[in-house]
Amino acid sequence: MLKSIKSLGWVALIGFGLVIGGTTSKAGDISDQRKTIYDDVQKTFGGLPTFVKQVPDAALAGFWQEEKDLVLSNKTALNPKVKALISLAVASQIPCTYCIWSDTQTAKQLGASEAEIGEAVAMAGLTRNTSTLLNGLQVDFDQFKKEMGGQ
């Protein structure tokens, strides 16, 4: 079985999540909810990175809950390696330097080969290119579905 995503540390946290910028309270002037979340992040990863401290109060609870429920959970429909490869493909198209780096590290740590990493990025490029062609050429969507076997 693949390594637990929790064992990947910070790479997993930023590898799938959105790095949300913002401001927070001064050190020592921290809400109880923020303190609870910081403690949970610390317990999960053994540290608290600076970027987590920058997530605004209004976004922090949702950000951390989504990380736990989607990224860190092994009870999702997709296995961690597939999630890392999807995230890398999306990050390549955004583009997000932070995510590309961390998603690549996470995917490798989860056993993804260079070929799988390359294919995920190539699929993102192909999808983007095909979308550009179809949309730019204003291909009729109903005709497209009919020709492609859709109802």
Secondary structure as UniProt FT lines:
FT   HELIX           5..8
FT   HELIX           10..16
FT   TURN            27..28
FT   HELIX           32..45
FT   HELIX           50..54
FT   HELIX           57..66
FT   HELIX           67..71
FT   HELIX           80..93
FT   TURN            94..95
FT   HELIX           97..109
FT   TURN            110..111
FT   HELIX           114..136
FT   TURN            137..138
FT   HELIX           141..147
FT   TURN            148..149
//
